[in-house]
């Protein structure tokens, strides 16, 4: 598959869409991924539910579906360098695949513990929601989380998603945002030091 990489920018983050080249680097070690992305890879990488099984699944799907599927799986979140702090790989997010027959894509995200509480989860999730809803064939973004996971629920609501039904697993809830839904106050930048998510979707 050609090395086709997509990039998104938020106020504080650079987002890089995962490709097979990135996954090859991760398989060799977190340090190799950092070299490819041009940042140091912090301790504790990978974050949350983005583990070896997830990497394997993404690799199989990207290999099978080709270059057009880049952007429908993982995205790396890199905190941009400033005069006060170095660039850093702070988390990851993405989707479980391209839109299904109903036009839905499912969102997930996770920020490393050392970088939580800075609004990174909201910036990452909102950028991915906006990206998805701007793509042909996407009618809505969905997400599932535990009913007790208040930080992640707060992030989802800031991104314009609303609880619509119980999730498929006991103790979870399904959130959705449709293409025509207004974002309201979630369009504002997330303030530094705000409530962030814990371990992702």
Secondary structure, 3 states (H helix, E strand, C coil): CCCCCCEEECCCEEEEECCHHHHHHHHHCHHHHHHHHCCECCCCCCCCCCCHHHHHHHHHHHHHHCHHHCCCCEEEEEECCCCCCCCEEEEEEEECCCCCCCCEEEEEEEECHHHCCCCHHHHHHHHHHHHHHCCCCCCEEEEEEECCCHHHHHHHHHCCCEEEEECCCCCEEEEEEECCCCCHHHHCCCCCCCCCCCCCC
